[in-house]
Amino acid sequence: MTTGRIPVTSSELGTLWIVYQKKTMMVQVTDYFLKNSQEPKAAEILQTFNDEEKKLVQELKGIFKAEGATVPIGFTENDVNYNAPPLYDDIFQIIYLRMMMKIATGIHALHLSMSYRKDIMDLYRRFSAFAEDLCEQTTQYLLSKGALPKSPSVNMPNHAEIAEGKDYRQGFKLKGPKRTLNTVEVAYLYQAIEANVTGMKLMTGFSQVAEKKDTRNYFFKGKELSKSINSKFSEILLESDIIVPATSAGLVTESTISPFSDKLMMYNTSILNSFGLGSNALGTSFSLRKDLPLKMVTTAKDIFEFANEGGDLMAKHGWLEEPPQMEDRTRLSKGK
């Protein structure tokens, strides 16, 4: 990889730092998953991911070193207890990996657009292609196991329509005509429900095993928040006579022995918070019914407050690694 002639920019350094944090966490999580995986195909998918992710972490380390930048701490084997019994079953481990790959595809696409150096843009293209491939593998595996309910079916339109007047934008009213949801609105609502079902189970496991009382309480609050969001968005679908597909697949065991450090579990939760806020923002921007953005904004406020509390907890316990800082020009000037 050619470096030196064109130094990395602040945005490139920042995004590489973010990706290093996430990838080192995923290496540790899937290392543990592999120790307990029982189903051959699930283990094969996890191994494929784990092997490649470790190579990508080494590649990132090489970039930091080549640029003369300190390699971030990230997450290490010290954040995992390999002797802990399974906290989740094989199906949930693949559900979790699928969700993290959905997040990764969006992150890498965004980071590519924030880069300037060709080699770093190429790096994010490879990261994105890898995440997309694993997203497809996990999706097809879960469908084959009957563990992934699809979004609601719909009859295909036989002609195009133009929205006229204010009724289309009004949505549900106390009186007058009521517009059912369109497929774009259903897509984003279902995306949120699917993510929060996964998040609820993840938080359930974390709340069982977290070492510190305040982090246990935080994960329990996260579980309740996911349940509340699921209930709110499912109700919106039901108002349009849309049944929310559901599955009981993906189990949390009764283990109370933590496989992960509280630091790792808190960071993992912060990733989900960011994904939830981003998804709500997209859903709000694409909705054509005035009532839905209001409900999504309320949900986003709840997620933001939960994320803010998590950030305070991480800082309190010394789990918040600082990203690379810009130069403090005021301090440097006063030092002369």
Backbone hydrogen bonds in HBPLUS format (Angstrom, degrees):
<---DONOR---> <-ACCEPTOR-->    atom                        ^
c    i                          cat <-CA-CA->   ^        H-A-AA   ^      H-
h    n   atom  resd res      DA  || num        DHA   H-A  angle D-A-AA Bond
n    s   type  num  typ     dist DA aas  dist angle  dist       angle   num
A0013-LEU N   A0009-THR O   2.96 MM   4  6.20 161.5  2.00 151.9 156.8     1
A0014-GLY N   A0010-SER O   2.89 MM   4  6.04 158.6  1.93 146.8 153.2     2
A0015-THR N   A0011-SER O   2.95 MM   4  6.10 161.6  1.99 145.9 150.4     3
A0016-LEU N   A0012-GLU O   2.98 MM   4  6.07 157.8  2.03 146.1 152.5     4
A0017-TRP N   A0013-LEU O   3.00 MM   4  6.15 149.6  2.10 142.9 151.1     5
A0018-ILE N   A0014-GLY O   3.04 MM   4  6.36 156.0  2.10 146.4 152.4     6
A0019-VAL N   A0015-THR O   2.99 MM   4  6.22 167.3  2.01 152.1 154.8     7
A0020-TYR N   A0016-LEU O   2.95 MM   4  6.10 151.6  2.03 143.0 151.0     8
A0021-GLN N   A0017-TRP O   3.12 MM   4  6.40 157.8  2.17 149.4 154.2     9
A0022-LYS N   A0018-ILE O   3.15 MM   4  6.50 166.5  2.17 154.4 156.9    10
A0023-LYS N   A0019-VAL O   2.84 MM   4  5.97 167.1  1.86 155.4 159.4    11
A0024-THR N   A0020-TYR O   2.98 MM   4  5.98 163.1  2.01 148.5 153.0    12
A0025-MET N   A0021-GLN O   3.12 MM   4  6.28 150.6  2.21 142.7 151.0    13
A0026-MET N   A0022-LYS O   2.95 MM   4  6.22 159.0  1.99 148.9 154.6    14
A0027-VAL N   A0023-LYS O   2.97 MM   4  6.18 150.3  2.06 146.8 154.1    15
A0028-GLN N   A0024-THR O   3.28 MM   4  6.48 161.6  2.32 141.8 145.5    16
A0029-VAL N   A0025-MET O   2.96 MM   4  6.23 163.0  1.98 155.8 161.0    17
A0030-THR N   A0026-MET O   2.97 MM   4  6.01 169.1  1.99 147.2 150.5    18
A0031-ASP N   A0027-VAL O   2.91 MM   4  5.97 141.6  2.05 141.8 152.7    19
A0032-TYR N   A0028-GLN O   3.18 MM   4  6.42 157.4  2.23 144.6 149.0    20
A0033-PHE N   A0029-VAL O   2.94 MM   4  6.27 159.5  1.98 146.4 152.9    21
A0034-LEU N   A0030-THR O   2.96 MM   4  5.98 158.3  2.01 141.5 146.2    22
A0035-LYS N   A0032-TYR O   3.02 MM   3  5.22 131.3  2.27 101.9 115.1    23
A0036-ASN N   A0033-PHE O   3.05 MM   3  5.47 144.5  2.18 107.4 117.4    24
A0037-SER N   A0033-PHE O   2.93 MM   4  5.96 117.7  2.33 145.7 163.3    25
A0043-ALA N   A0039-GLU O   2.93 MM   4  6.13 161.3  1.97 160.5 166.8    26
A0044-GLU N   A0040-PRO O   2.90 MM   4  6.13 146.4  2.01 144.1 153.7    27
A0045-ILE N   A0041-LYS O   3.03 MM   4  6.34 157.7  2.08 150.6 154.9    28
A0046-LEU N   A0042-ALA O   2.99 MM   4  6.25 166.6  2.01 152.9 156.7    29
A0047-GLN N   A0043-ALA O   2.84 MM   4  5.96 155.0  1.90 145.6 152.8    30
A0048-THR N   A0044-GLU O   2.95 MM   4  6.12 159.8  1.99 147.5 152.7    31
A0049-PHE N   A0045-ILE O   3.05 MM   4  6.28 165.3  2.07 151.9 155.5    32
A0050-ASN N   A0046-LEU O   2.84 MM   4  5.99 169.4  1.85 151.5 155.1    33
A0051-ASP N   A0047-GLN O   2.90 MM   4  5.98 168.7  1.91 154.6 156.8    34
A0052-GLU N   A0048-THR O   3.30 MM   4  6.41 168.9  2.31 146.3 149.3    35
A0053-GLU N   A0049-PHE O   2.82 MM   4  5.91 162.1  1.86 158.9 165.1    36
A0054-LYS N   A0050-ASN O   3.07 MM   4  6.16 154.0  2.14 145.7 151.2    37
A0055-LYS N   A0051-ASP O   3.36 MM   4  6.66 150.4  2.45 138.7 146.0    38
A0056-LEU N   A0052-GLU O   3.00 MM   4  6.34 153.9  2.07 150.5 157.9    39
A0057-VAL N   A0053-GLU O   2.96 MM   4  6.22 149.2  2.06 146.2 154.4    40
A0058-GLN N   A0054-LYS O   3.13 MM   4  6.39 157.7  2.18 144.4 149.7    41
A0059-GLU N   A0055-LYS O   2.99 MM   4  6.27 147.2  2.10 142.6 152.2    42
A0060-LEU N   A0056-LEU O   2.94 MM   4  6.22 152.7  2.02 145.8 152.5    43
A0061-LYS N   A0057-VAL O   2.94 MM   4  6.26 157.0  1.99 149.5 155.9    44
A0062-GLY N   A0058-GLN O   3.01 MM   4  6.27 152.2  2.09 142.4 149.6    45
A0063-ILE N   A0059-GLU O   3.14 MM   4  6.50 145.8  2.26 142.8 151.2    46
A0063-ILE N   A0060-LEU O   3.11 MM   3  5.13 120.0  2.48  95.3 109.8    47
A0064-PHE N   A0060-LEU O   3.08 MM   4  6.44 166.2  2.10 158.4 160.3    48
A0065-LYS N   A0061-LYS O   3.00 MM   4  6.24 167.3  2.02 155.2 158.6    49
A0066-ALA N   A0062-GLY O   2.88 MM   4  5.98 158.4  1.92 144.6 151.2    50
A0067-GLU N   A0063-ILE O   2.97 MM   4  6.14 143.6  2.11 149.0 158.0    51
A0069-ALA N   A0064-PHE O   2.80 MM   5  4.93 156.1  1.85 161.3 154.6    52
A0068-GLY N   A0065-LYS O   3.04 MM   3  5.05 157.0  2.09 102.8 109.9    53
A0079-ASP N   A0076-THR O   2.92 MM   3  5.66 166.4  1.94 121.4 125.9    54
A0080-VAL N   A0077-GLU O   3.20 MM   3  5.39 162.0  2.23 111.2 112.4    55
A0261-SER N   A0079-ASP O   2.90 MM 182  4.80 142.6  2.05 132.2 130.7    56
A0081-ASN N   A0259-PRO O   2.68 MM 178  4.60 159.8  1.72 129.1 133.1    57
A0084-ALA N   A0081-ASN O   3.13 MM   3  5.65 166.4  2.15 115.8 119.9    58
A0253-THR N   A0087-LEU O   2.91 MM 166  5.19 164.9  1.93 131.2 136.1    59
A0089-ASP N   A0251-LEU O   3.09 MM 162  5.55 150.7  2.18 150.2 153.9    60
A0093-GLN N   A0089-ASP O   3.09 MM   4  6.37 155.6  2.15 152.5 160.0    61
A0094-ILE N   A0090-ASP O   3.17 MM   4  6.50 149.2  2.26 148.8 155.6    62
A0095-ILE N   A0091-ILE O   2.93 MM   4  6.24 152.4  2.00 147.6 156.6    63
A0096-TYR N   A0092-PHE O   2.75 MM   4  5.96 161.3  1.79 156.4 160.4    64
A0097-LEU N   A0093-GLN O   3.03 MM   4  6.23 158.0  2.08 137.3 143.4    65
A0098-ARG N   A0094-ILE O   2.89 MM   4  6.07 159.5  1.93 148.1 153.4    66
A0099-MET N   A0095-ILE O   3.05 MM   4  6.34 159.7  2.09 148.2 153.2    67
A0100-MET N   A0096-TYR O   2.98 MM   4  6.28 160.5  2.02 154.4 159.8    68
A0101-MET N   A0097-LEU O   2.93 MM   4  6.15 142.6  2.07 145.9 156.3    69
A0102-LYS N   A0098-ARG O   2.95 MM   4  6.26 146.1  2.07 147.4 156.8    70
A0103-ILE N   A0099-MET O   3.06 MM   4  6.39 154.7  2.13 146.9 153.4    71
A0104-ALA N   A0100-MET O   2.92 MM   4  6.09 152.0  2.00 136.3 144.6    72
A0105-THR N   A0101-MET O   3.01 MM   4  6.18 156.5  2.07 147.3 151.0    73
A0107-ILE N   A0103-ILE O   3.03 MM   4  6.31 161.4  2.06 153.3 159.0    74
A0108-HIS N   A0104-ALA O   2.88 MM   4  5.98 173.0  1.89 159.3 160.7    75
A0109-ALA N   A0105-THR O   3.20 MM   4  6.22 154.4  2.27 137.7 144.4    76
A0110-LEU N   A0106-GLY O   3.06 MM   4  6.23 158.5  2.11 146.3 152.2    77
A0111-HIS N   A0107-ILE O   2.84 MM   4  6.09 161.9  1.87 152.9 158.5    78
A0112-LEU N   A0108-HIS O   2.91 MM   4  6.02 148.7  2.01 143.0 150.8    79
A0113-SER N   A0109-ALA O   3.28 MM   4  6.52 155.8  2.35 141.2 146.5    80
A0114-MET N   A0111-HIS O   3.09 MM   3  4.94 142.2  2.23  93.8 105.2    81
A0115-SER N   A0112-LEU O   3.14 MM   3  5.26 165.2  2.16 109.0 112.5    82
A0120-ILE N   A0117-ARG O   3.10 MM   3  5.47 124.1  2.43 106.6 120.1    83
A0121-MET N   A0117-ARG O   2.98 MM   4  6.27 157.1  2.04 156.8 164.3    84
A0122-ASP N   A0118-LYS O   2.86 MM   4  6.08 156.9  1.91 151.7 158.1    85
A0123-LEU N   A0119-ASP O   2.98 MM   4  6.14 142.7  2.12 131.8 142.2    86
A0124-TYR N   A0120-ILE O   3.05 MM   4  6.38 158.1  2.10 148.6 152.1    87
A0125-ARG N   A0121-MET O   3.02 MM   4  6.32 144.5  2.15 141.9 152.3    88
A0126-ARG N   A0122-ASP O   3.04 MM   4  6.36 156.0  2.10 149.1 154.1    89
A0127-PHE N   A0123-LEU O   2.91 MM   4  6.23 157.9  1.96 149.8 156.8    90
A0128-SER N   A0124-TYR O   2.87 MM   4  5.94 161.3  1.91 144.4 149.3    91
A0129-ALA N   A0125-ARG O   2.93 MM   4  6.13 161.0  1.97 147.9 153.1    92
A0130-PHE N   A0126-ARG O   2.97 MM   4  6.10 159.3  2.02 148.5 153.8    93
A0131-ALA N   A0127-PHE O   2.98 MM   4  6.25 160.6  2.02 149.3 154.5    94
A0132-GLU N   A0128-SER O   2.86 MM   4  6.09 158.9  1.91 152.8 158.8    95
A0133-ASP N   A0129-ALA O   2.98 MM   4  6.14 155.3  2.04 144.4 150.9    96
A0134-LEU N   A0130-PHE O   3.01 MM   4  6.30 160.5  2.05 150.7 155.6    97
A0135-CYS N   A0131-ALA O   2.85 MM   4  6.02 146.1  1.97 143.6 153.8    98
A0136-GLU N   A0132-GLU O   3.01 MM   4  6.27 153.1  2.09 145.0 151.3    99
A0137-GLN N   A0133-ASP O   2.96 MM   4  6.26 161.6  1.99 148.2 153.4   100
A0138-THR N   A0134-LEU O   2.90 MM   4  6.01 169.6  1.91 150.2 152.8   101
A0139-THR N   A0135-CYS O   2.98 MM   4  6.02 153.7  2.05 140.5 148.4   102
A0140-GLN N   A0136-GLU O   2.96 MM   4  6.13 170.2  1.97 157.1 158.8   103
A0141-TYR N   A0137-GLN O   2.99 MM   4  6.13 153.7  2.06 146.0 153.8   104
A0142-LEU N   A0138-THR O   3.00 MM   4  6.13 166.6  2.01 148.6 151.8   105
A0143-LEU N   A0139-THR O   2.95 MM   4  6.17 156.7  2.01 150.1 157.1   106
A0144-SER N   A0140-GLN O   3.00 MM   4  6.11 152.9  2.08 140.7 147.8   107
A0145-LYS N   A0141-TYR O   3.15 MM   4  6.44 131.3  2.40 139.6 152.4   108
A0145-LYS N   A0142-LEU O   3.17 MM   3  5.06 133.6  2.40  92.9 105.5   109
A0147-ALA N   A0142-LEU O   2.84 MM   5  5.01 161.4  1.88 159.5 154.7   110
A0146-GLY N   A0143-LEU O   3.07 MM   3  5.01 159.0  2.12 102.0 108.4   111
A0169-ARG N   A0166-LYS O   3.09 MM   3  5.43 123.0  2.43 105.6 119.1   112
A0170-GLN N   A0166-LYS O   3.03 MM   4  6.21 139.9  2.19 150.3 162.6   113
A0170-GLN N   A0167-ASP O   3.18 MM   3  5.05 126.9  2.47  91.7 105.8   114
A0290-LYS N   A0169-ARG O   2.71 MM 121  5.67 173.3  1.71 167.7 165.2   115
A0186-VAL N   A0182-ASN O   3.04 MM   4  6.34 160.3  2.08 153.8 159.9   116
A0187-ALA N   A0183-THR O   2.93 MM   4  6.00 153.1  2.00 139.6 146.8   117
A0188-TYR N   A0184-VAL O   3.30 MM   4  6.65 158.3  2.35 150.1 153.0   118
A0189-LEU N   A0185-GLU O   3.04 MM   4  6.22 158.3  2.09 149.9 156.6   119
A0190-TYR N   A0186-VAL O   2.78 MM   4  5.87 164.2  1.81 154.7 159.1   120
A0191-GLN N   A0187-ALA O   2.98 MM   4  6.11 152.3  2.06 139.7 147.8   121
A0192-ALA N   A0188-TYR O   3.11 MM   4  6.27 156.6  2.16 140.7 145.8   122
A0193-ILE N   A0189-LEU O   2.99 MM   4  6.30 155.2  2.06 147.1 154.2   123
A0194-GLU N   A0190-TYR O   2.85 MM   4  6.04 170.0  1.86 158.8 160.7   124
A0195-ALA N   A0191-GLN O   3.02 MM   4  6.18 163.4  2.05 148.4 152.9   125
A0196-ASN N   A0192-ALA O   2.96 MM   4  6.08 152.9  2.04 144.2 151.7   126
A0197-VAL N   A0193-ILE O   2.93 MM   4  6.15 142.4  2.07 149.8 159.4   127
A0198-THR N   A0194-GLU O   3.28 MM   4  6.54 161.8  2.31 146.0 149.9   128
A0199-GLY N   A0195-ALA O   2.85 MM   4  6.08 159.0  1.90 143.9 150.9   129
A0200-MET N   A0196-ASN O   2.84 MM   4  5.79 149.7  1.93 135.8 143.1   130
A0201-LYS N   A0197-VAL O   3.26 MM   4  6.52 157.6  2.31 143.9 148.3   131
A0202-LEU N   A0198-THR O   2.95 MM   4  6.20 158.1  2.00 152.0 159.0   132
A0203-MET N   A0199-GLY O   2.86 MM   4  6.00 164.6  1.89 151.2 155.0   133
A0204-THR N   A0200-MET O   2.94 MM   4  6.10 143.9  2.07 138.1 148.5   134
A0205-GLY N   A0201-LYS O   3.13 MM   4  6.40 160.6  2.17 148.2 151.1   135
A0206-PHE N   A0202-LEU O   3.00 MM   4  6.29 165.2  2.02 151.3 155.7   136
A0207-SER N   A0203-MET O   2.84 MM   4  5.92 157.8  1.89 147.6 153.2   137
A0208-GLN N   A0204-THR O   3.24 MM   4  6.44 134.5  2.46 137.3 148.2   138
A0208-GLN N   A0205-GLY O   3.11 MM   3  5.23 133.8  2.34  99.1 111.7   139
A0209-VAL N   A0206-PHE O   3.20 MM   3  5.44 134.6  2.42 100.6 111.9   140
A0210-ALA N   A0206-PHE O   2.95 MM   4  5.77 143.3  2.09 159.8 164.6   141
A0216-ARG N   A0212-LYS O   2.98 MM   4  6.26 155.6  2.04 151.6 159.2   142
A0217-ASN N   A0213-LYS O   2.95 MM   4  6.19 163.5  1.97 152.2 156.3   143
A0218-TYR N   A0214-ASP O   3.01 MM   4  6.12 144.7  2.14 132.1 142.0   144
A0219-PHE N   A0215-THR O   2.93 MM   4  6.18 161.0  1.97 153.1 156.0   145
A0220-PHE N   A0216-ARG O   2.97 MM   4  6.22 154.0  2.04 148.3 156.1   146
A0221-LYS N   A0217-ASN O   2.94 MM   4  6.16 152.7  2.01 143.3 150.7   147
A0222-GLY N   A0218-TYR O   2.91 MM   4  6.24 146.2  2.03 142.4 152.4   148
A0223-LYS N   A0219-PHE O   2.92 MM   4  6.24 148.9  2.02 145.8 153.4   149
A0224-GLU N   A0220-PHE O   3.07 MM   4  6.40 159.0  2.12 149.0 154.0   150
A0225-LEU N   A0221-LYS O   2.89 MM   4  6.13 148.6  1.99 145.1 154.3   151
A0226-SER N   A0222-GLY O   2.98 MM   4  6.21 159.7  2.02 148.4 153.0   152
A0227-LYS N   A0223-LYS O   3.06 MM   4  6.35 157.3  2.12 147.0 153.1   153
A0228-SER N   A0224-GLU O   2.98 MM   4  6.19 153.9  2.05 143.7 150.7   154
A0229-ILE N   A0225-LEU O   2.97 MM   4  6.25 160.2  2.01 154.1 158.6   155
A0230-ASN N   A0226-SER O   2.96 MM   4  6.14 164.8  1.98 151.6 155.9   156
A0231-SER N   A0227-LYS O   2.96 MM   4  6.13 159.3  2.00 147.3 153.0   157
A0232-LYS N   A0228-SER O   2.98 MM   4  6.17 161.2  2.02 149.1 153.9   158
A0233-PHE N   A0229-ILE O   2.97 MM   4  6.13 173.0  1.97 159.0 160.2   159
A0234-SER N   A0230-ASN O   2.87 MM   4  5.82 153.4  1.94 145.6 153.7   160
A0235-GLU N   A0231-SER O   3.05 MM   4  6.09 150.8  2.14 140.2 147.6   161
A0236-ILE N   A0232-LYS O   3.30 MM   4  6.62 145.8  2.42 137.2 145.6   162
A0237-LEU N   A0233-PHE O   3.20 MM   4  6.54 155.0  2.27 144.2 149.8   163
A0238-LEU N   A0234-SER O   2.92 MM   4  6.20 159.5  1.96 150.6 156.5   164
A0239-GLU N   A0235-GLU O   3.01 MM   4  6.21 142.0  2.16 143.4 152.6   165
A0240-SER N   A0237-LEU O   2.97 MM   3  5.42 145.6  2.09 108.5 118.6   166
A0242-ILE N   A0237-LEU O   2.98 MM   5  5.09 157.4  2.03 136.0 135.2   167
A0241-ASP N   A0238-LEU O   2.85 MM   3  4.71 154.0  1.92 111.1 111.1   168
A0265-MET N   A0261-SER O   3.10 MM   4  6.45 166.1  2.12 155.5 158.9   169
A0266-MET N   A0262-ASP O   2.86 MM   4  6.00 154.7  1.92 150.2 157.2   170
A0267-TYR N   A0263-LYS O   2.99 MM   4  6.20 158.9  2.04 148.5 154.2   171
A0268-ASN N   A0264-LEU O   2.90 MM   4  6.11 160.5  1.94 151.0 156.7   172
A0269-THR N   A0265-MET O   3.03 MM   4  6.21 152.8  2.11 140.3 147.3   173
A0270-SER N   A0266-MET O   2.99 MM   4  6.30 146.9  2.10 143.7 152.8   174
A0270-SER N   A0267-TYR O   3.06 MM   3  5.00 116.8  2.48  92.2 107.9   175
A0271-ILE N   A0267-TYR O   3.10 MM   4  6.49 145.6  2.23 148.6 157.1   176
A0272-LEU N   A0268-ASN O   3.25 MM   4  6.64 155.5  2.31 145.5 151.4   177
A0273-ASN N   A0269-THR O   2.92 MM   4  6.24 151.6  2.00 148.3 156.8   178
A0274-SER N   A0270-SER O   3.05 MM   4  6.30 158.7  2.10 145.4 149.9   179
A0275-PHE N   A0271-ILE O   3.00 MM   4  6.28 156.1  2.06 147.7 154.5   180
A0276-GLY N   A0272-LEU O   2.83 MM   4  6.04 156.4  1.89 149.5 155.9   181
A0277-LEU N   A0273-ASN O   2.94 MM   4  6.22 157.4  1.99 151.6 157.1   182
A0278-GLY N   A0274-SER O   2.97 MM   4  6.16 160.4  2.01 146.8 152.4   183
A0279-SER N   A0275-PHE O   2.88 MM   4  6.03 161.0  1.91 151.0 156.2   184
A0280-ASN N   A0276-GLY O   3.02 MM   4  6.14 157.0  2.07 143.7 149.8   185
A0281-ALA N   A0277-LEU O   3.04 MM   4  6.24 152.8  2.11 143.7 151.1   186
A0282-LEU N   A0278-GLY O   3.04 MM   4  6.34 157.5  2.09 149.2 154.6   187
A0283-GLY N   A0279-SER O   2.87 MM   4  6.07 164.4  1.89 150.5 155.4   188
A0284-THR N   A0280-ASN O   2.89 MM   4  6.01 154.3  1.96 146.3 152.9   189
A0285-SER N   A0281-ALA O   3.08 MM   4  6.28 156.8  2.13 144.2 150.1   190
A0286-PHE N   A0282-LEU O   3.07 MM   4  6.30 144.7  2.20 150.9 159.6   191
A0287-SER N   A0283-GLY O   3.15 MM   4  6.09 123.6  2.49 139.0 150.8   192
A0292-LEU N   A0289-ARG O   3.25 MM   3  5.78 136.7  2.45 111.9 121.7   193
A0295-LYS N   A0291-ASP O   3.25 MM   4  6.57 154.0  2.32 145.9 152.4   194
A0295-LYS N   A0292-LEU O   3.05 MM   3  5.16 115.0  2.49 100.2 115.5   195
A0296-MET N   A0292-LEU O   2.87 MM   4  6.14 157.9  1.92 158.1 165.3   196
A0297-VAL N   A0293-PRO O   2.77 MM   4  5.90 151.5  1.85 147.5 155.0   197
A0298-THR N   A0294-LEU O   3.14 MM   4  6.35 152.8  2.22 140.6 147.2   198
A0299-THR N   A0295-LYS O   3.09 MM   4  6.37 155.2  2.15 141.8 148.3   199
A0300-ALA N   A0296-MET O   2.79 MM   4  6.04 156.5  1.84 148.1 155.1   200
A0301-LYS N   A0297-VAL O   2.93 MM   4  6.17 149.1  2.02 145.0 152.7   201
A0302-ASP N   A0298-THR O   3.16 MM   4  6.49 153.0  2.23 144.2 150.7   202
A0303-ILE N   A0299-THR O   2.95 MM   4  6.29 157.7  2.00 152.7 159.1   203
A0304-PHE N   A0300-ALA O   2.82 MM   4  5.99 158.5  1.87 148.9 155.2   204
A0305-GLU N   A0301-LYS O   3.00 MM   4  6.19 161.4  2.03 148.5 152.8   205
A0306-PHE N   A0302-ASP O   3.02 MM   4  6.20 154.7  2.08 143.2 150.5   206
A0307-ALA N   A0303-ILE O   2.80 MM   4  6.02 158.0  1.84 151.7 158.0   207
A0308-ASN N   A0304-PHE O   2.84 MM   4  6.03 156.1  1.90 149.1 155.9   208
A0309-GLU N   A0305-GLU O   3.04 MM   4  6.23 154.3  2.11 142.2 148.5   209
A0310-GLY N   A0306-PHE O   3.05 MM   4  6.32 150.8  2.13 142.4 150.7   210
A0311-GLY N   A0307-ALA O   2.92 MM   4  6.26 152.9  2.00 150.1 157.1   211
A0312-ASP N   A0308-ASN O   3.10 MM   4  6.40 155.1  2.17 146.5 152.4   212
A0313-LEU N   A0309-GLU O   3.02 MM   4  6.33 152.8  2.10 145.7 153.2   213
A0314-MET N   A0310-GLY O   2.96 MM   4  6.23 159.5  2.00 153.1 158.0   214
A0315-ALA N   A0311-GLY O   3.03 MM   4  6.25 156.9  2.09 146.7 152.8   215
A0316-LYS N   A0312-ASP O   2.90 MM   4  6.05 156.2  1.96 145.9 153.0   216
A0317-HIS N   A0313-LEU O   3.09 MM   4  6.34 152.9  2.16 149.6 154.9   217
A0319-TRP N   A0314-MET O   2.78 MM   5  4.85 163.3  1.81 157.3 154.5   218
A0318-GLY N   A0315-ALA O   3.24 MM   3  5.13 159.4  2.29 101.0 107.2   219
A0332-LEU N   A0328-ASP O   3.02 MM   4  6.29 161.5  2.06 153.1 158.9   220
A0333-SER N   A0329-ARG O   2.90 MM   4  6.02 153.0  1.98 143.8 150.6   221
A0334-LYS N   A0330-THR O   3.03 MM   4  6.26 158.3  2.07 149.7 155.2   222
A0335-GLY N   A0331-ARG O   3.03 MM   4  6.17 129.8  2.29 138.8 152.0   223
A0336-LYS N   A0333-SER O   3.24 MM   3  5.66 165.2  2.26 109.5 114.0   224
